């Protein structure tokens, strides 16, 4: 029996909707879009072949099947810490070197995305000691090229012939703003306008950001990473309000009104930021699973499983 649809994230979504009696309130509490929340519930209902929720004048209510499902998953949720503890004791105490697998995750992935991916990886890499390395996409690509890690999930373009690349999903870049900023009145913001904010020292520089990679790819059809790193270093030397590797810090700075930030839409949703679409050009990033072609060992999770895992993540 396939129970992949019982993703802990989907269960958390269902419980929040049931507890609040509102998709709107639940989506705000969870920092995801309402369509993504609705789709997650639909996936559970379709796989169980039952109706769990119904709408009434009072709001969202549980059906009889919904109440039964709620009681069962609530019990599972309450035992979650015990399950995690058992997993750590059994899987992370393995000592044999050939059972260690090293996986890289780009630091610019949203929390929702990382949660979904780690859940699939844990299920697929059973009986192995998992080591997670979280770095910028550029650093992870280099580690894969040098065969220092087994595989990585990155969000920057790769062009090295030694790299095997499987796209999981793509998403657009947006500009995150604070309440009262002049961009708040606009539906779309031209990229050049964001550069004005840099000149005014009202920009949050995310050091791991892949924007320049895709900007060069858009202009030149290829990426010269020396140019990318030069742009990043130049930004670090400028008088930006903040230079940070940490997405949570960047989000807090935006919310506090210290500056704006260009970032992927999933991060804006993840941290509940106000944002606007970009134009001139409209760029997207691709999140991909990469590995070195010379490493013959198979990757635990299938591409389809990983794609399904990140399909509903609050984009």
Secondary structure by P-SEA (a helix, b strand, c coil): cccccccaaaaaaaaaaaaaccaaaaaaaacccaaaaaaaaaaaaaaacccccccccccccccaaaaaaaaaaaaaaaaaaaaaaaaaaccccccccccbbbbbbbccccaaaaaaaaaaaaaaacccbbbbbbccaaaaaaaaaaccccbbbbccccccccbbbbbcbbbbbbbbbcccccccccccccaaaaaaaaaaccbbbccccaaaaaaaaaaccccaaaaaaaaaaaaaacccccccccaaaaaaaaaaccccccccaaaaaaabbbbbbbcccbbbbbbbbbbbccccccccccaaaaaaaaccccc
